[in-house]
Amino acid sequence: MKTPPELKYTKDHEWIKLQEDGTALVGITDFAQSELGDIVYIDVDTEGDTLDPDEVFGTVEAVKTVSDLYMPVSGTVEAVNESLDDNPELVNSDPYGEGWIVKITPSSAEDVDALLDASAYEEEI
């Protein structure tokens, strides 16, 4: 199970990575994708919305289940990874890279800093 040290994590198995331009990428962890199994569809209809931490920003549909996706911090959903429309399995094969789900502008970088680091997340799982 991979847990890149440069990312921050939530107890709901989302990760967030701050970008140099102040935005952040959000996706689900390697643990989450392995628990879900083969992902067949990602549904995000919150682009442009400003959401609070733990609010649902979309869903991920696997062969056997549908799970909600939760905002790790408050912020605005700026973009959805369009590659997932045709290739939702990217979340399985590359959850921390090409399988990112949304790009957000966090309301506060301090909120991101307050999330779990890799070792704390590993203790959760």
C-alpha positions as MATLAB code, in Angstrom:
seq = 'MKTPPELKYTKDHEWIKLQEDGTALVGITDFAQSELGDIVYIDVDTEGDTLDPDEVFGTVEAVKTVSDLYMPVSGTVEAVNESLDDNPELVNSDPYGEGWIVKITPSSAEDVDALLDASAYEEEI';
ca = [
       0.000    0.000    0.000;
       1.518    3.313   -1.071;
       1.235    6.425    1.102;
       3.345    9.210   -0.439;
       4.877   11.359    2.333;
       4.358   14.664    0.468;
       0.562   14.359    0.592;
      -1.952   15.031    3.357;
      -4.763   12.583    4.157;
      -8.211   12.346    5.732;
      -9.776    9.592    7.808;
     -12.259    9.205    4.913;
      -9.371    8.065    2.658;
      -9.004   11.171    0.522;
      -5.628   12.743   -0.182;
      -4.745   16.337   -1.041;
      -1.647   17.807   -2.656;
      -0.999   21.547   -2.685;
       0.203   22.944   -6.017;
       2.574   25.883   -6.499;
      -0.279   28.059   -7.814;
      -2.271   27.725   -4.561;
      -4.685   25.117   -5.900;
      -4.711   21.516   -4.706;
      -5.415   18.146   -6.266;
      -7.739   15.749   -4.422;
      -8.213   12.027   -4.930;
      -8.741    8.800   -3.049;
      -5.953    6.804   -1.462;
      -4.395    3.577   -2.651;
      -6.076    1.871    0.319;
      -9.499    3.231   -0.696;
      -9.205    2.180   -4.325;
      -8.080   -1.317   -3.311;
     -11.035   -1.658   -0.925;
     -13.490   -0.461   -3.592;
     -12.206   -2.754   -6.326;
     -12.567   -2.002  -10.035;
     -13.805    1.577  -10.432;
     -16.221    2.013  -13.321;
     -17.525    5.598  -12.937;
     -16.708    8.871  -11.191;
     -19.525   11.402  -10.760;
     -18.677   14.962   -9.730;
     -21.292   17.670  -10.251;
     -19.903   20.260   -7.838;
     -17.530   22.111  -10.183;
     -17.667   25.800   -9.278;
     -19.177   25.093   -5.853;
     -17.597   26.138   -2.570;
     -17.861   23.338   -0.038;
     -17.016   22.795    3.612;
     -14.813   20.019    4.981;
     -16.523   16.603    4.896;
     -19.190   17.768    2.412;
     -19.787   15.334   -0.439;
     -18.240   16.572   -3.693;
     -19.024   13.494   -5.782;
     -19.273    9.724   -5.877;
     -17.118    6.869   -7.047;
     -18.832    3.804   -8.443;
     -17.103    0.441   -8.334;
     -18.403   -2.884   -9.608;
     -19.983   -3.739   -6.240;
     -20.631   -0.402   -4.518;
     -21.018    3.385   -4.733;
     -19.125    5.573   -2.246;
     -19.305    9.282   -1.509;
     -16.264   11.504   -1.961;
     -15.675   14.058    0.810;
     -13.926   17.413    0.688;
     -10.781   17.240    2.830;
     -10.865   21.011    3.536;
     -13.144   23.917    2.744;
     -12.635   25.281   -0.725;
     -13.931   25.749   -4.249;
     -14.006   22.924   -6.784;
     -12.186   24.456   -9.772;
     -11.942   21.490  -12.153;
     -12.774   17.819  -12.559;
     -10.271   15.385  -14.055;
     -11.832   14.875  -17.485;
      -9.576   11.874  -18.165;
     -11.734    9.916  -15.723;
     -14.775   10.228  -18.009;
     -13.292    7.685  -20.401;
     -10.794    6.036  -18.040;
     -12.170    5.830  -14.473;
      -9.786    2.913  -13.890;
      -6.967    5.500  -13.606;
      -8.093    5.850   -9.989;
      -7.161    2.171   -9.527;
      -3.926    2.167  -11.518;
      -2.530    5.579  -10.482;
      -4.497    6.967   -7.504;
      -1.862    9.600   -6.621;
      -1.082   10.688  -10.185;
      -3.288   10.530  -13.263;
      -6.167    9.310  -11.063;
      -6.682   12.620   -9.226;
     -10.370   13.513   -9.112;
     -10.783   17.268   -8.570;
      -8.693   20.409   -8.415;
      -9.738   22.805   -5.669;
      -8.749   26.172   -4.293;
      -8.529   25.642   -0.537;
      -9.937   28.412    1.639;
      -6.870   28.132    3.879;
      -3.481   26.442    3.478;
      -3.464   26.013    7.265;
      -6.484   23.700    6.936;
      -4.427   21.473    4.646;
      -1.513   21.473    7.102;
      -3.876   20.278    9.851;
      -4.731   17.042    7.985;
      -3.063   13.692    8.641;
       0.467   13.146    7.425;
       1.416    9.828    5.823;
       2.431    8.080    9.058;
      -0.706    9.221   10.915;
      -2.865    8.014    7.995;
      -1.106    4.645    7.973;
      -1.993    4.283   11.663;
      -5.662    4.881   10.742;
      -5.694    2.029    8.246;
];
